[in-house]
Amino acid sequence: MDHDLFDVAVIGAGPIGSWTACRLASLGHRVVVLERQPAVGLKPCCTGIISRSCIEQFGVPDDVLYQKLNSAVAYSPSGESVRVSHPQYQAAIVDRSGFDNWLAGKAQSQGACYLLNHHVVSLQAGSDRVEIVFQNKESKGTL
């Protein structure tokens, strides 16, 4: 691959990586996202509960929301509990795979390029660029 092909490389296609790629691509940067899994959203590493402000600010579609939450119960180590509720929902449980894929789709619609099955092995900073060494099933390469 041509070293001058991308302005920005994002490592990981989780929510933060895809949102960052989306924002940067929307500002005109040439963005590549390297994801070690063969598809986006295969192995999420957190629960998938997001705030109402996140849902509203980013325009998260209803089809990736499992349930909107307006109450919670907190338990102390002694076993006592307290219930907290609000008339409006405050958070939602999301389908993490669907959420991750929705964000990746937004980034790709802005022009971000996704390279799946690309595990980053190392980064080497030069005077005018960063070289990324990656490995996939077929070979090892650099960006």
Secondary structure as UniProt FT lines:
FT   TURN            3..4
FT   STRAND          8..11
FT   HELIX           15..26
FT   TURN            27..28
FT   STRAND          31..35
FT   TURN            40..41
FT   STRAND          49..51
FT   HELIX           52..58
FT   HELIX           62..64
FT   STRAND          65..69
FT   STRAND          71..75
FT   TURN            77..78
FT   STRAND          81..85
FT   STRAND          91..94
FT   HELIX           96..109
FT   TURN            110..111
FT   STRAND          113..116
FT   STRAND          119..125
FT   STRAND          130..135
FT   STRAND          140..142
//
